[in-house]
Amino acid sequence: MIINIKAFFKKTLRHFKLFSLFFIICSSLYFIYNIYNINKLHGQYLTTLNNIYSAARRFGSFYNNTGTEDLKEGQYLFNGVSVVVNSSTQAKILSTGINKLRLQIDKLAENHIWTVAVFETSAKYSHFDPLRSVYLKLYDHVVLNSIVKNEGLTDTYQSFYGCNIKLTDIYTEQGTDEILRTVYFPIYNNKKLDALLAIDINNSMFKNILDNYNRNKMTIINMNNNNLYQTHDLLPCSEVDPIHLGVNFYTLLKFTFLPSILLMFLYHSLTKLIANKNFILRYDQMTHFYRRDFYETKLLNQSDFNLLIIDIDHFKKVNDNYGHEVGDEVIRAVTKRINNCIRNNDIAIRWGGEEFMLSFPKMNSEQLTRKAQQICDSIALYPISDIDISVSIGGISAKNIHFNDAYKAADQALYHSKNNGRNQVTIV
């Protein structure tokens, strides 16, 4: 019982070490994979926003090339876009351009665009898609100019390589409690600010991009701060609220735990399969002695021999009288008794059907004779399957001799034992 417990703990410790190895390897590789993908994900954020910025800039051309109509004070709806006129004026009808813009950026932001609005600097009219009641009180001429000044959008018509557009910090919209970031694009004409395009983006867009990326790339990147690895990068044309991307230690362990177990079992199964295959190639399945075709080449390279050839007496009669199943049981029992008589470093080979060869390192002729007699006596000591079984043994102890010559001499000694009455030993 104590031996079984020790064997159990030894096996458990071996499995734990193997699991730990795979766990460290899996965690390290998956950690590196996630770090690599953080840079790729940030690039996806940049691409998405830059494409939104490009769409906003193209809208500026549409605005400058749109004519005006006389509109009286009130609220109008053109192609689903609301126009709020605060006092009678000549107004640009921008619904076609806003709808095209909305279609493009909705696709880019995966429907996380909250509002698209165009505010005239004069504050006489504004476009909203959609119109919410909070907007009617929020914007006027003073507010618009403060946004342009505070966001650093003054004279952006002079910008060629720089940002002539601005992404705001994260804020909560009054009246709706939506968490947003706004893209502001001032539209200048002849160095004069004519209008301000505002695109409100739900801040959840960034989380949605992250979730989709994690799902498609099988990563565990998050936007929290308590991470094993963390990056803080500003988005294009923004000065605050960088995107935080990182890999959490406990999430990493959780996601690599099961794969590590599976890899451990896979490795264990493969090594066992390979070991079984090697065992089949090396050992006879019935006796667990070496196969002749595996070990004979090794014997051909030796020059010193202490060989025994063992043959079960009258084995053909056992098969004929009792059947092959009993014959197989006899072979198994005989080889088991042989195994009990030899050392761990002695070589046992199933040479033929009921014939076996033993090779003993570091043994003289006298020792070989005693060993052969011990084997012969142990097999004949008591019946096998209620049948009296005996063996005949021939052997040789010689140095500087070729295997073929040693084998012939041992085989002749075996025949001498058989012809001399069987159940005996002959050593030359």
Secondary structure, 3 states (H helix, E strand, C coil): CHHHHHHHHHHHHHHHHHHHHHHHHHHHHHHHHHHHHHHHHHHHHHHHHHHHHHHHHHHHHHHHCCCEEEECCEEEEECCEEEEECCCEEEECCHHHHHHHHHHHHHHCCCCEEEEEEEECCCCEEEEECCCCCHHHHCCHHHHHHHHHHCCCCCHHHCCCCCCCEECCCEECCCCCCEEEEEEEEEEECCEEEEEEEEEEECHHHHHHHHHHHHHHCCCEECCCCCCEEEEECCCCCCCCCEEEEECHHHHHHHHHHHHHHHHHHHHHHHHHHHHHHHHHHECCCCCCEEHHHHHHHHHCCCCEEEEEEEECCHHHHHHHHCHHHHHHHHHHHHHHHHHHCCCCCEEEECCCCEEEEECCCCCHHHHHHHHHHHHHHHHCCCECCECCCEEEEEEEECCCCHHHHHHHHHHHHHHHHHCCCCCEEEC
